[in-house]
């Protein structure tokens, strides 16, 4: 009778004391996830009342101390500060002697690889870049969402196994990103996720203005299907008036937006132009319909009539 095979733990990191510098939405969630894997959070730094509340909720009984004290107490330090603050933080910690040789320094910035940690590397730290491709709320639900979440991983070759092991312990899926590709990788995620929030929020506002009482209920199934289709089929999933070349409908949209929500016009036109370009390139938008459509998107008008004088566009 065979016995269940135990997982191979030779590449699994030893149990580590964990510190967090920057108790925003990301750091406490990652530390809580590492705690579930057997590591031990020992210190967290946070300045605002909101960050202290997050730390208390996700890391109860973990003391809130200064960044230097976090590094003094922890074997693994999560640097979870805004991207623009990261280079200065790393330089300051290295120059003040807060960084210890052999200490794992992990930042979660999507923009940077490990090069931003060079000042700490020069004094003996072990640099890792682990960026969770996930949106965070600053609540315990974030820990659950890490299950199956992809992480953009960048690390020196000798630390690659350790970096990937940490990601797996948090329930994530490691995806190797080369140092020079980090800004492009991050731009791609921002384009897809951050801009999606803006688009959905604008859509809900417009639906409320049109009299829809529950725009979230209306949009949920539609957006879920659109996202699923896009992930499965890419550009072949394009539908709607731009992909069909319905210039009259698009012109009507622009007119209504100018009347009721002028702040949305530039975004609508930019996305419609991008959609038209992709639809043309993939043979979805007929070239003979594209001229009128592109004229509308360039700020022209549309007389809503075909070349034979009959009505050219219907909803």
N, C-alpha and C positions, 0 to 999 in steps of 0.2 A: 504494500500500500504506500503510495507516494505521499509525502508531506508537502504543505504549501511552501513554495520557494520564497525566501525572504528577499526584499530588495537589496541590491548591492549598495552598500553605504561607504565604499572606500573613497568616493569623491565628495561625500557629504561633509559640509563644513562642521567643525566642532561647535559645541554649544557656545554661543557668544553673548557677551553683554552688549546691549544695543542702546545707542543714544540717538536723539533726534535734535537737530539744530534747525529750528523753524517749524513751529507747530501749526502749519497751515492745514489745508484739507488732506494733503497727501501723506506727510510724515507720520502722524499718529496712526493712520490706517495701516501703513506698511509695517510699522513697529508692532502693532497689535497682531498682524498676520504672522510676523516672525515669532511672536510670543506663542502663538498656537502651534508653531513648529518646534517649540522647545527652547528657543533663545530667550534671553531675559532682559527686557527693557529696564534701564537703570536711571535714565536722566533725559529730560526734555527741556528745550529752551523755547520760550514764547513771550512776546511782549504785550500784545493786545489782549483785552478781556476775552475776545472771541477765541483766540488761540489757546488761552488758558482753559476755557470751557471745553474746547475740543480735547485737549490733553487729559483733562479730568474725566471726560466721558469714555474715551477710548483707551486711556492708559491710567486707570485709577491707581492711586498710591505711588505713582512714579513722580519723584520730585521735579519741580520746575526750577532750573538753575540757569546760570549764564552759559553761553556757548563754550567758553574755555573749560568750565566745569564738566560739561557734557563730554568733551574730548578726554578729560582726565579720567572719567569713570568708565568709558565704553571701549570695547574692542572693535566694534563696528559702529560707525557714525553715519547716519543718514543726513545729508545736507539737502534739505527740502525747502529752499528759499526761491523767490522768483528768479528767472533766468538772468535778468540784468544785475541782480545783486550777487550772483554766485562768484564771479571772478574776484571781486573785492573781498568777499568773505574768505575765500580760500587763501588769498595772499595774506590777509590779516592774521588768520590762524597760524599760518606757517611762520610768519615773521615774528610773532609773539611767543613762539615756542610751544604752542598748545598741541601741535601734532606730534604724536609719538611714533618712532620707527616700528614698522610692522602693523600699524593700525590700519584697518580697512576703512577707507573713505568712499562712501557711495553717494553720488548725487543723482537726482531724478529728473534733471532737465532734459527735455527732448532735443533742444538746440545743440547742446554740447556733447562731445565725446569725453575722453579722458584727458585730453590735452589741457583743459581748463584746470585740472588738478595738478599740473606740473610743479607749482610751488611747493605743494605738499609732498609730491613724489621725491623732490630733491632732498627732503629731510627724512625720507624713509617710509612714507605712507604707501599703502597699496591702493591704487585708484581703480574704481569701478563706476561705470555709467549704466544705470538701470532705470529706464523710463517706462512706466506703465501706460499703455495706450488705452486709457480709461478716463472718464470724467468722474470727478469726486464731489461728494456733497458735504464732507466733514462729519458724517454720522456713521454709526456701526454698519449700515448697509454696504459701505465701501469695502469692508473686509470680505463680505460675501461675494461682491462683484469681481474680486481679484481671481476667483476661480475661473480658469480658462482664459484670463486676460493675457494678451500678448505684451511682452516687454521688449523694448528696443535695447539691446545689450551691446555695450562696447567696453572692451577691457584688453589689457596686454595679453598676449598668448598664454603666458604662464598662469594667468588668473582666470582664464576663460571658463574652465570647469567649475571653479568656485563661484563665479558670477552666475552661471547657468543653474548651478545647484541652489543658490539662494532664491532665484526666481521660481524654480520648481517647488521649493519649500513654501513659498507664498501662494502656491496654487496656480502660478502663471505659466505661460509658454514663452521660452526665450527665442528671440529673433535677432540674429547677429546683424548689426549695422556698422559699416565701416566708418571710421572717424570722419573722413571727408564727406560722407553722405548724410551726416546727422542733420544739418540744416534743411536739406531737401526732404528727408524723412519727416521732420517736424512740420515743415510747411504743408506736406500732404495731409497729415493728421489734422492740422488746424483748418485747412480748406474743407475737409469732410465733416469734422465734428463741430468746431466752433461756429462756422458759418451756418451749419444746419440749425443750430439753436436760434440764431437770428432770423433765418428764413421762416422757421416754424412759428416763432413769436409774432412776426409780422403777419403771417397768414392767419393766425388766430385773431389778431386785432381787426383785420379786414373782414373776417367772417362775422365777428361781433357787430361791426358797423353795418353789415348787410342783413342783420337781424337773426343770425344763427345763435340760439341760446346756449348750445354746448359745442363750441368749435373743437374742443379736444376730442369729444366722442366722434365727431364727423371726420376729423383728420386722422385719428388713430389707425383705423383699418386701411385708409388710403395710403398713408405714409409707410405703414408697415409693409404693404404689398409693393410699393414703389422701391423701398430699400431692398427687399428680398429679390425683386426682379433685377435691380441694378447689380447686386452682388453676384447673381447667377449669370446674367446675360450682358452686363456692361452696356455699351451704347445701343445695343439692339432693344433694350428696354425703354428707350425714349418714346414717349407718346405726347399728345397735346397739340395745341395749335401751332407752335413753332415748328415742331417736327413735321406736321402736316402741310406747312406753308400757308396757313390761314391768316393772311396779312390783315384782313378786315377785323378779325377777332382780336388779334394782337393790338391793332390800333385802338379798338374799343377799350381794351384793358388799360392801355396807356392813358387814354382820355379820362377814364374813371379814377385811376390812381392820381392823376394830376388834380382832380377836383377834390378827392376825399382823403388822400394820403400822399401828398407830394414828396414826402421824405423817402418814400419807397420807390419812386420812379427810377432813379439812377441804378439801384440794385436790380430792379426788374429788367431794365434794358441791358445791363451788363450780363446777367445770367441768360437772357434770351439770345444775345449775340453769341455767347459761348455755346449754347445749345444748338443754334442754327449752324455754326461752324462744324460741330461734331456730327450733326444730322446730315449735312452735305457731304462730309468726308466719308461717311459710312453708307451713303446711298439711300438714306431714309427720306431726305428732303429733295424733292424734284428740282433740278436746276431752273426749270421754267417758272417755278413758283417762288424761287428764292429772291428774285430781283425786287418784287414788290415788298416782300417781307423785310429784306435788308434795308430798303428805303424807309420803312416805318421805324425800324430800329435805329436808323441814322438820324431820326428826327423829322422825316418827311411825313406826308399825309397819304391816306388811302381813300379812294372814292367809292370802295365797296362794289365796284362793277367789273365784270369781266370784259374782255376785249370785244365781245359781241353785244354789249349793252345790257346783258341780263345780270341778275343778282349773282355776284361771284362768291360770297361767303355766307355760310350758315353756321350756327353754333355747333 
